[in-house]
Amino acid sequence: MLTLYTALMCGLVGTFAAGFAYVRSNQFVLGEDTRPERHRLWDPLGFAAIGGLFGFVVGVVFTLWLAGANPIVPIAASVGGTLGGIASIGAIVTWKRYRALPRDPALAGPRRELEFELRLPAGHAADAPLPQSGVMGYGVVHATDAVLAPPVAGAEGRIVVPGRVRLRFAVANRLLSILDGRNCWVNFEIVLPAEPTVGDAWTEWFAPCNPDPRVPPEQDYQLRVRVQPARGR
């Protein structure tokens, strides 16, 4: 009976572990809970069922192998073997999926970064929530976190948030997304050469590509950028 109970318990553990590994792998590689163009119910259930079968087999094998020992030993070994096996398989599969993701060509030459200034909408109160984070690009491969500095007073009484982000890929159009104080993404399309050159001149102020329809364009978020040598190593 110990063999059956242990196998059933490991099967249950394997089911939940495989379901968790499936979701975490997809979130890391794709940014989604399930694989694209797969059934949102049956696809994860299929992996959970495989994990349950794996745990059941591990429970039987370890219990028979450690027969005669203290009952805690085969139970602990079976659960550990189930979790370790699923974790190892999940890590290997996730790494292979990550390595297979399409990649933009890397930027050649010296390291460069995009320095930017984000001008907040007109009338933004000084004590209102400010943007705290930003990202350039998309997905686990191409996303690069932006660094935002403390706000400063700008022209026309509008608050300006300086920031910078590393340029890593040789692409013509780059998307910079800033998370504002209302947890909404403000997106800017950065039009630069695929291999931008360093320059001290700022661009003109330009509007986001997803403007707020309730705010006149000249009073909405605005951005200006310039390319600078990367700081540090």
Secondary structure, DSSP 8 states (H G I E B T S, - for coil): -HHHHHHHHHHHHHHHHHHHHHHHHHHHHTSSSS-TTS-TTHHHHHHHHHHHHHHHHHHHHHHHHTTTS-THHHHHHHHHHHHHHHHHHHHHHHHHHHHTS----B--SS-EEEEEEEE--TT--TTS----EEEES-HHHH-EEEEE---EE-GGG-EEEEEEEEE-B--SEEEEEEE-TTS-EEEEEEE--SS----S-----B--SS--TTS-GGGS-EEEEEEEE----
